[in-house]
């Protein structure tokens, strides 16, 4: 069985269950081949989360004003 910290996330990415890896060696081979790229994606999305929240907090009021008009 593969032992990666993000194995659940890898399986979610490939739309498989962790338990399926044992009976499908091709799944394990694919995860083994691409695990570094998937780790980089996970790190990137984690880093972008804070930035996205900051952007939403800045522009959220603008969207509200555009949708409903400015209320004083």
Residue pairs with C-beta under 8 A, 6 or more apart in sequence:
1 21
1 22
1 28
2 21
2 28
2 31
2 32
4 10
4 31
4 35
6 35
6 38
6 39
6 42
7 18
7 31
8 18
9 38
9 42
10 31
10 35
10 38
11 17
11 18
11 20
11 21
11 31
13 38
13 41
14 27
14 30
14 31
16 24
16 27
20 27
21 27
21 28
21 31
31 38
